[in-house]
Amino acid sequence: MRELSTGPGRVLVAVYAVFAVAATGRSLVQLGTDPGRAPLAYGLSLLAAVLYLVATTCLLRGGRTARRVALVAVTVEAVGVVVVGTLSYLATGLFPDKTVWSHFGQGYGFLPLVLPFLGLWWLRASAAPEAGNRLDVRG
Amino acid sequence: MTGWLVVTVLLLTAVAAAWTVLMIVRDESPPGDRFFVVLGVLLLALVVQLVGGVVALATTDRDVEAVTFVSYLVTVVLAPPFGAALALVERSRWGSAALLVALATVAAMEVRLEALWAAAGA
């Protein structure tokens, strides 16, 4: 088992932190200036913000509980970006304004689409025993 | 907002990013002192941009989205120290990669700042 925040995890923490700040800022501005314009979109922005914040915190903290919480947050995030991304193309009327997840995160270089899957991969990869350790045990 | 300042920031960011890629390829970590000089100059340029941006916002007739604009001006200053901290804590290629993420963020935010200013029209 590897520490969640070390190695590749450090890059993931960096990207998640950026998105946590971006989504939080975006949702606060949207909800603070004109909440009635697109309540669903702004609510989803807020949900995305909370998920990114939770994921960032869990990646930084590490440990058993953090892993479990991170897994839930990142899974919801993966489902969210796929569902909202699809809906933003099919049911354009639902979203008068954009969210982080609209058009699969096009406004953010499609990173919101890639990020949850990178997160899931890292949660899995870091949970496996390290190759070096395994060799040590056998030797 | 003054275009040359954005260009300066983007050039410094590009130099730092290219250097970071080199460090990743050569597996040099943590970054050396000379790299941090470049990062320091970038940080200085971002602080100048923050002051200049706020002054420009206060004196312009353009209808710029003030809250978003100022949040970007402030947040972009935080990116290089954040990347530097990660690169110093994680003394491997991954630390440099995290630094590269921070620099890419600076570049993306600069483009967005310029777009926010331009969208407000002359």
Contacts between the chains, C-beta under 8 A, distances in Angstrom:
chain1	res1	chain2	res2	distance
A	6	B	90	6.6
A	6	B	94	7.8
A	7	B	90	7.3
A	7	B	92	6.6
A	7	B	94	4.9
A	8	B	94	5.6
A	9	B	94	7.9
A	10	B	86	5.6
A	10	B	89	7.4
A	10	B	90	4.2
A	10	B	94	5.0
A	10	B	95	6.1
A	10	B	97	7.7
A	10	B	98	4.8
A	11	B	94	5.7
A	11	B	97	4.7
A	11	B	98	4.9
A	11	B	101	6.1
A	13	B	86	7.3
A	13	B	98	7.3
A	14	B	82	7.5
A	14	B	83	7.0
A	14	B	86	5.7
A	14	B	98	4.2
A	14	B	101	4.2
A	14	B	102	6.3
A	15	B	101	5.5
A	17	B	82	7.2
A	18	B	79	8.0
A	18	B	101	6.9
A	18	B	102	7.9
A	18	B	105	5.1
A	21	B	75	6.3
A	25	B	68	7.8
A	25	B	71	5.5
A	25	B	75	7.2
A	29	B	67	5.6
A	29	B	68	5.7
A	29	B	71	7.4
A	32	B	67	7.6
A	33	B	67	7.2
A	109	B	108	7.6
